[in-house]
Amino acid sequence: MGKKLNRRAWMLAGAMALGLAGAAPAWADGIIVGLITKTDNNPFFVKMREGASGKAKELGVTLQTFAGKYDGDNDTQVAAIESLISAGAKGILITPSDTKAIVPAVKKAREAGLLVIALDTPLDPIEAADATFATDNFQAGVLIGEWAAKTLGDKAKSAHVAFVDALEFQPTVDMLRDTGFMTGFGIKVADPAHYGKETDKRIVGHQWGQGAEEGGRTGMENLLQKDPDINVVYTINEPTAAGAYEALKAVGREHDVLMVSVDGGCPGVKNVQAGVIGATSQQYPLLMAAMGVQAVADYAKTGAKPQPSPGLKFFNTGVNLVTDHPVPGVPSISTAEGLKKCWG
């Protein structure tokens, strides 16, 4: 993890492209692949659709896309799964909004013979999907936690840490990033499957920004009311961080609070470059989705299901820490390099 993106993932993606360049194979005719994202307006999911669409066009398969109306919209995702089953799809790629509530619908799809692959956000339990292609979200959190702690040095022991998370019911990606950050920062995690039970006095509290700028601003405002001396802010993603920054700026605190995040979208990397975010963990949604479409096509042709990375329960698509203020012992890339790899 760290200095270079997971080479196995890039090599696999390259092999796919080289091996399937040219005319679409005859066996791909009639294959339907579904992509279901949490929303359709987050740049992360826009890039996912781009990756899935490009690979589907290359292979000659039909891609049908669906999205929730908001982050946490399980009902729309369930309806999308039912639609894809009725359409005779061969597989579904899904970033689940509610990682537990979606499981019965996923089970129904698998029983109907569809390959179901979770992208970015593992189901709960992870085994409820046939496979998961994702960033190591726990490691993404660890990286920004370690960076923040080493940047503060001795001041980390007396930090006032605020968390602007995603959703109160804690979907897996939310929990993994949060607990990863705490582990990296040196906060003892009380429950590896949930956050919020910790007793460390440095924790100001948790607010839920729904992964959006508006929610990030409101969440940060609420946390500042609780403790005006906040000096470290963890955010679930970069749109949330942008909103939190606006709340800090409104009270003149934008220059003396250390903020970290996860995503690696182009706007987020530019905010690292501008000093809005100190460091972010960059993930690669286009790769996840392209690999997912390829896996469904392979399954339709051979019946073979994708396998996880060695030692993991999912296929790791890589993560890099992006910052212009590196610290010893925490591998990172600069914003200049991050902008070459970013999305959105």
Backbone hydrogen bonds, N-H to C=O, Kabsch-Sander energy under -0.5 kcal/mol:
donor,donor_aa,acceptor,acceptor_aa,energy
2,G,319,V,-1.3
3,K,1,M,-0.7
10,W,6,N,-1.6
11,M,7,R,-2.9
12,L,8,R,-2.5
13,A,9,A,-2.4
14,G,10,W,-2.6
15,A,11,M,-2.5
16,M,12,L,-2.2
17,A,13,A,-2.1
18,L,14,G,-2.6
19,G,15,A,-2.7
20,L,16,M,-1.3
21,A,18,L,-0.7
28,A,25,P,-1.4
29,D,26,A,-1.5
31,I,28,A,-2.0
33,V,62,T,-3.2
34,G,91,G,-2.5
35,L,64,Q,-2.7
36,I,93,L,-3.1
37,T,35,L,-0.5
37,T,66,F,-2.3
45,F,42,N,-0.9
46,V,42,N,-2.0
47,K,43,P,-2.4
48,M,44,F,-1.5
49,R,45,F,-2.3
50,E,46,V,-1.8
51,G,47,K,-2.5
52,A,48,M,-2.6
53,S,49,R,-2.9
54,G,50,E,-2.4
55,K,51,G,-1.9
56,A,52,A,-2.5
57,K,53,S,-2.4
58,E,54,G,-2.0
59,L,55,K,-2.2
60,G,56,A,-1.7
61,V,56,A,-1.7
62,T,31,I,-3.1
63,L,61,V,-0.5
64,Q,33,V,-2.6
64,Q,62,T,-0.5
66,F,35,L,-2.8
68,G,37,T,-1.6
73,D,70,Y,-2.0
74,N,72,G,-1.7
77,Q,73,D,-1.0
78,V,74,N,-2.5
79,A,75,D,-2.3
80,A,76,T,-1.9
81,I,77,Q,-2.1
82,E,78,V,-2.2
83,S,79,A,-2.1
84,L,80,A,-2.2
85,I,81,I,-2.3
86,S,82,E,-2.1
87,A,83,S,-1.7
88,G,84,L,-0.6
88,G,85,I,-1.2
89,A,84,L,-2.3
90,K,32,I,-2.7
91,G,32,I,-1.1
92,I,115,L,-2.9
93,L,34,G,-3.2
94,I,117,I,-2.3
95,T,36,I,-2.6
99,T,97,S,-0.6
102,I,98,D,-1.8
103,V,100,K,-1.3
106,V,102,I,-2.1
107,K,103,V,-2.8
108,K,104,P,-1.9
109,A,105,A,-1.9
110,R,106,V,-2.5
111,E,107,K,-2.4
112,A,108,K,-1.1
113,G,110,R,-1.6
114,L,109,A,-2.3
115,L,90,K,-2.2
116,V,114,L,-0.5
117,I,92,I,-3.1
117,I,115,L,-0.5
118,A,131,A,-2.5
119,L,94,I,-2.6
120,D,133,F,-2.6
121,T,119,L,-2.8
124,D,99,T,-2.2
128,A,125,P,-1.9
129,A,126,I,-1.4
130,D,116,V,-1.9
131,A,116,V,-1.3
133,F,118,A,-2.6
134,A,132,T,-0.6
134,A,315,F,-2.4
137,N,135,T,-1.8
140,A,136,D,-2.3
141,G,137,N,-1.8
142,V,138,F,-2.4
143,L,139,Q,-2.6
144,I,140,A,-1.5
145,G,141,G,-2.2
146,E,142,V,-3.0
147,W,143,L,-2.3
148,A,144,I,-2.2
149,A,145,G,-2.4
150,K,146,E,-2.6
151,T,147,W,-2.3
152,L,148,A,-2.0
153,G,149,A,-1.8
155,K,152,L,-1.6
156,A,153,G,-1.8
157,K,154,D,-1.5
158,S,155,K,-1.2
159,A,156,A,-1.1
161,V,159,A,-0.6
161,V,202,R,-3.1
162,A,232,V,-2.9
163,F,205,G,-2.1
164,V,234,Y,-2.9
165,D,163,F,-0.7
165,D,207,Q,-2.8
170,Q,167,L,-2.0
174,D,171,P,-0.8
175,M,171,P,-2.2
176,L,172,T,-3.0
177,R,173,V,-2.0
178,D,174,D,-2.1
179,T,175,M,-2.7
180,G,176,L,-1.9
181,F,177,R,-2.5
182,M,178,D,-2.3
183,T,179,T,-2.2
184,G,180,G,-2.6
185,F,181,F,-2.5
186,G,182,M,-1.5
187,I,182,M,-3.1
188,K,186,G,-0.5
191,D,194,H,-0.6
194,H,191,D,-1.8
203,I,200,D,-1.7
204,V,161,V,-3.4
204,V,202,R,-0.6
205,G,161,V,-0.8
207,Q,163,F,-2.2
209,G,165,D,-2.7
209,G,207,Q,-0.6
210,Q,166,A,-2.5
212,A,209,G,-1.9
216,G,212,A,-2.1
217,R,213,E,-2.3
218,T,214,E,-2.3
219,G,215,G,-2.7
220,M,216,G,-2.1
221,E,217,R,-2.2
222,N,218,T,-2.2
223,L,219,G,-2.0
224,L,220,M,-2.4
225,Q,221,E,-1.6
226,K,222,N,-1.2
227,D,223,L,-2.3
230,I,227,D,-1.3
231,N,160,H,-2.1
232,V,160,H,-1.8
233,V,258,L,-2.9
234,Y,162,A,-2.8
235,T,260,V,-1.7
236,I,164,V,-2.1
238,E,262,V,-0.7
241,A,237,N,-1.8
242,A,238,E,-2.4
243,G,239,P,-1.8
244,A,240,T,-2.5
245,Y,241,A,-2.4
246,E,242,A,-1.5
247,A,243,G,-1.6
248,L,244,A,-2.1
249,K,245,Y,-2.9
250,A,246,E,-1.8
251,V,247,A,-0.7
251,V,248,L,-0.9
252,G,249,K,-1.5
253,R,248,L,-3.0
256,D,253,R,-1.0
258,L,231,N,-2.7
259,M,257,V,-0.6
260,V,233,V,-2.5
261,S,279,A,-1.7
263,D,281,S,-3.3
266,C,343,W,-3.8
269,V,265,G,-2.8
270,K,266,C,-2.3
271,N,267,P,-1.6
272,V,268,G,-1.6
273,Q,269,V,-2.4
274,A,270,K,-1.9
275,G,272,V,-1.0
276,V,271,N,-2.0
277,I,271,N,-1.4
278,G,259,M,-3.2
279,A,259,M,-0.9
280,T,322,V,-2.0
281,S,261,S,-1.5
282,Q,280,T,-0.6
282,Q,320,N,-3.9
283,Q,263,D,-3.0
288,M,284,Y,-1.6
289,A,285,P,-2.3
290,A,286,L,-2.4
291,M,287,L,-2.5
292,G,288,M,-1.9
293,V,289,A,-2.3
294,Q,290,A,-2.1
295,A,291,M,-2.4
296,V,292,G,-2.1
297,A,293,V,-2.4
298,D,294,Q,-2.6
299,Y,295,A,-2.3
300,A,296,V,-2.4
301,K,297,A,-1.6
302,T,298,D,-3.2
303,G,298,D,-0.6
303,G,299,Y,-1.7
304,A,298,D,-0.5
309,S,314,F,-2.0
312,L,309,S,-2.3
315,F,132,T,-3.3
316,N,314,F,-0.7
317,T,134,A,-2.3
317,T,315,F,-0.6
320,N,282,Q,-1.6
322,V,280,T,-3.5
323,T,321,L,-0.5
323,T,333,I,-2.3
330,V,327,V,-1.6
333,I,321,L,-3.0
338,G,334,S,-2.6
339,L,335,T,-2.6
340,K,336,A,-0.7
340,K,337,E,-0.6
341,K,337,E,-0.8
341,K,338,G,-0.7
342,C,338,G,-0.8
343,W,264,G,-0.5
